[in-house]
């Protein structure tokens, strides 16, 4: 429940204007964690909610096109127990991991390079770093946490995404490159990646994607 509250709070404007009926955005987030419709009271989120309904309709109404009208094969969602999308990254200067004494639980922020994303990302480290290869596994959590206690790692390269596929237009196969749409991408832009691992569990498919590009 607490993870849901923090995630909702990160999407709110932090104006504490009271127009929603709650004294602070934090109070609204806490209530909205169990009553999602309450978010419609926030006048600043009206456009965001409208866009979300447009691009994330009911399953049977998925258009299979991103914000620019480009087609994709599946939607990538985060693991239910993770605070955000899970990524494996390597800073362009891997030595910074040891220099900053990065450890599990740290909040970091930086900007992905080479893939074409203009957005600075912030994440919480969810596994102990790989000091040999300079790799970090984190979950992207939004800018609020970084403002409070984040440390900058500069530019970094995305090595892999890990997540769940519940909605796909075709049978997925290891070794093939696909266009996909990350469920939480703020740009609503399709990505490209090669599936290097795949495991089916009921109606869900767990995948690992490498060689990430935004295209």
C-alpha positions in Angstrom: 0.0 0.0 0.0 2.8 2.4 0.9 4.5 2.0 -2.5 1.2 2.8 -4.2 0.8 6.0 -2.1 4.3 7.2 -3.0 3.8 6.4 -6.7 0.5 8.4 -6.7 2.1 11.3 -4.8 4.9 11.6 -7.5 2.2 12.2 -10.1 0.6 15.0 -8.2 1.6 18.7 -8.6 2.6 19.3 -4.9 0.7 22.5 -4.9 -1.3 21.6 -1.7 -4.1 23.9 -3.0 -6.9 22.1 -1.3 -9.2 22.3 -4.3 -9.6 18.5 -4.2 -11.1 18.6 -0.7 -7.9 17.4 1.0 -5.5 19.7 2.8 -2.4 18.4 1.1 -1.4 16.3 -2.0 -0.1 13.7 0.4 -3.5 13.2 2.0 -5.1 12.9 -1.4 -2.5 10.3 -2.5 -3.1 8.2 0.7 -6.9 8.2 0.1 -6.6 7.6 -3.6 -4.5 4.5 -3.1 -7.7 2.7 -2.1 -10.1 5.0 -4.0 -8.5 5.7 -7.4 -11.5 7.7 -8.7 -10.6 10.4 -6.2 -7.7 11.5 -8.4 -10.3 13.1 -10.7 -10.8 15.8 -8.1 -7.3 17.2 -8.9 -7.8 19.9 -11.5 -4.1 19.8 -12.5 -4.4 16.1 -13.4 -7.5 16.5 -15.6 -5.5 16.6 -18.9 -3.2 13.8 -17.7 -6.1 11.6 -16.8 -7.7 12.3 -20.2 -4.6 11.3 -22.0 -4.3 8.2 -20.0 -7.8 7.1 -20.9 -7.0 7.9 -24.6 -3.8 5.9 -24.8 -4.7 3.2 -22.2 -8.2 2.1 -23.0 -9.8 -1.2 -22.1 -8.0 -4.3 -23.4 -10.3 -4.9 -26.3 -9.9 -1.3 -27.5 -6.1 -1.1 -27.5 -5.1 0.7 -30.8 -1.6 -0.8 -30.9 -0.1 2.6 -31.9 1.9 5.0 -29.8 1.5 8.8 -29.5 3.0 9.3 -32.9 0.9 6.6 -34.5 3.7 4.0 -34.8 2.7 0.4 -34.3 4.0 -1.9 -31.6 3.6 -5.6 -30.8 3.1 -5.7 -27.0 2.8 -3.6 -23.8 5.5 -4.0 -21.2 4.3 -3.7 -17.6 6.2 -3.7 -14.3 6.3 -6.5 -11.8 3.5 -6.1 -9.2 5.9 -6.0 -6.2 8.3 -3.5 -7.8 7.9 0.3 -7.1 8.4 1.0 -10.8 9.7 -0.3 -14.1 12.8 -2.5 -13.6 16.0 -1.6 -15.6 19.6 -2.7 -15.7 21.8 0.2 -16.5 25.5 1.1 -16.7 26.8 4.7 -16.1 29.0 6.0 -18.9 31.6 6.2 -16.2 31.2 2.9 -14.4 33.8 3.9 -11.8 31.3 6.2 -10.3 29.4 3.3 -8.8 32.3 2.5 -6.5 33.2 6.2 -6.1 29.7 7.0 -4.9 29.5 3.7 -2.8 26.2 2.9 -4.5 24.2 0.2 -2.6 20.8 -1.4 -2.6 18.1 1.1 -1.5 19.9 4.2 -2.8 18.0 6.8 -4.9 19.9 7.8 -8.1 19.1 9.9 -11.1 20.6 10.4 -14.5 19.7 10.5 -18.2 19.8 7.6 -20.6 22.1 8.1 -23.5 22.3 6.6 -27.0 18.6 5.4 -27.0 17.1 8.8 -27.8 15.2 9.5 -24.6 15.2 13.2 -23.5 13.9 12.6 -20.0 15.9 12.4 -16.8 15.1 9.3 -14.8 15.2 8.7 -11.1 15.2 5.2 -9.6 15.7 3.2 -6.4 18.5 0.5 -6.5 16.8 -2.9 -5.9 19.8 -5.2 -6.0 23.4 -4.9 -4.8 25.4 -3.3 -7.7 27.7 -5.4 -9.9 31.0 -3.6 -9.2 32.9 -5.8 -11.7 30.8 -4.8 -14.7 29.5 -1.4 -13.4 25.9 -2.5 -13.7 23.0 -1.3 -11.5 19.5 -2.8 -11.3 17.0 -0.1 -10.3 13.3 0.6 -10.5 12.3 3.9 -12.0 10.2 5.8 -9.3 9.9 9.4 -10.6 11.5 12.8 -9.6 10.1 13.3 -6.2 12.3 10.8 -4.4 15.4 12.2 -6.2 14.6 15.8 -5.0 14.7 14.6 -1.4 17.7 12.3 -1.3 18.9 11.4 -4.8 22.5 11.4 -6.1 23.4 12.0 -9.7 25.1 9.4 -11.8 25.2 11.4 -15.0 24.6 9.8 -18.4 24.0 6.0 -18.5 23.3 3.2 -20.9 20.3 1.0 -20.7 21.3 -2.7 -20.7 18.0 -4.4 -20.2 14.3 -4.1 -19.2 12.6 -6.8 -17.2 8.8 -6.9 -17.0 5.5 -8.6 -17.7 3.6 -8.9 -20.9 -0.2 -9.3 -20.5 -1.2 -7.8 -23.8 0.4 -8.9 -27.1 -0.6 -9.0 -30.7 1.5 -12.1 -31.4 3.3 -15.1 -29.8 6.6 -13.8 -28.4 9.9 -15.7 -29.1 13.4 -15.6 -27.6 15.9 -14.0 -30.0 13.5 -11.8 -31.9 13.5 -8.0 -31.8 10.1 -6.4 -31.2 8.5 -3.0 -30.9 6.9 -2.5 -27.6 5.3 0.2 -25.4 6.4 0.6 -21.7 3.2 0.9 -19.7 4.6 3.9 -17.8 6.5 5.8 -20.5 5.7 9.5 -20.1 6.3 10.1 -23.8 3.9 7.3 -24.8 6.6 6.3 -27.3 7.3 2.9 -28.6 10.6 1.2 -27.8 12.5 -1.6 -29.5 14.3 -4.5 -27.8 15.4 -8.1 -28.3 13.9 -10.7 -26.0 16.8 -12.6 -24.3 14.7 -14.5 -21.7 11.0 -15.5 -21.6 8.9 -17.5 -19.2 5.1 -18.0 -19.4 3.0 -18.1 -16.2 -0.7 -18.4 -16.8 -1.9 -15.3 -18.7 1.4 -13.5 -18.1 4.7 -13.7 -19.8 7.8 -12.6 -18.0 10.4 -11.2 -20.4 13.9 -9.6 -20.4 14.7 -7.2 -23.3 18.1 -6.1 -24.3 19.5 -3.8 -27.0 17.0 -1.1 -26.1 16.2 1.7 -28.6 13.4 4.3 -28.8 12.3 4.3 -32.4 
